[in-house]
Amino acid sequence: MSLVADNLTRKELFLRACRGESVPRLPVWMMRQAGRYLPEYRAIRAERPFLEVCKTPDLAVEVSLQPFRRLGVDAVIVFSDILIPAEAMGLKLELGDAGPNLPEPVRTVADVDRLRIFDPEVETAFLNEAIRRIVKEVGPDVPVLGFAGAPFTLACYMIEGKTKEGFATVKSFMYHQPAAFERLLAQIARATIGYLKAQIAAGAAAVQLFDTWCGELTREDYERYALPAVKEIISRIAGEVPVIYYTKASNHLIPAVARSGADVLSVDWRVNLAELRKYIGPKLSLQGNLDPAILFGPAEKIRSATQELANSLGGRGHILNLGHGILQHTPVEHAQLFIETGQQIEFAQTPPVAISAEARL
């Protein structure tokens, strides 16, 4: 397996892909790559609660590095959770194997007003320290990624208190108290800007916004509520590092998502990347999007699906990844096969495509 190509480091490959450039091979990593499918992670979790791992830099660094050591992924994403900012904003947070629980959810205007903009160098200093240590551990040749939940997705948890199909309580709040809902999203966006800037200052080479639940919205509601808050975050950190914006079940939202300002759009396995590229043109890079369930299939299926996906964009502006987080019981050797197969596919180099400012969405 080639770790570098044409004398490019992993970090250079990753940043070139983020910029929409041609690369000799694709950078490859997996969402949720530090997690329960790895026995070394389960060994730590057998003794330490989830939140303790997130908030203890030594443990967070170790868990973040496990897939890098075991699988040779091309990027290390810091181990944390998208709900960490919700706690820092003033909500009680419980995180365990049964999923997240916020026992005192946001349900009124007064609840929104009580949320605070936190200092990430104080309330979430553990995360920044973990990033600094990971950067030191992997050196300058490997990209370290930071992340946050997008405002609408974070609001879903903050209002419902946990994951619920359809998010009826969220939509009731949105429709009955639209001004308060917009204020909530704006408040989350303000907090997230500082949160991500602190991660960048700690050494994150790129950051990803996870909008797992935006697909629950109609395009009209997405454009009114979710998109402005996302655009505000991205506009405030644009130019510092590349921003990857992940959306799930968002096929109907793509025309709006493409206007988010993100450098890279990350989509789930329901979206055909070649068709998406034809629609958006070369303006934005793409990340994804192998169905995580394919990693439960036979080796030949994993190889062929990975090869087809990697070749679909011809090696330009593409970060190879799954279409959602790796599933808990995925065989480790199958995850490794995905990574190695992607890294072994080589592409001929072509000149960069010039994009005028007027051509961008």
JOHU-V753173 format. One line per field, one symbol per residue. burial: # if it has 16 or more other C-alpha atoms within 10 Angstrom, else .. Layout:
burial: ???
//
This chain:
burial: ..###..###############################.##...#....##.###.#.##########..##########..#######.#.###....###..###...##..####.#...############.....######################....#..##.##.....#####################.################.#..##.##########..#...###########.##..##.##########.#.#...#....###########.##......##.###.###################..#...##############..............
//
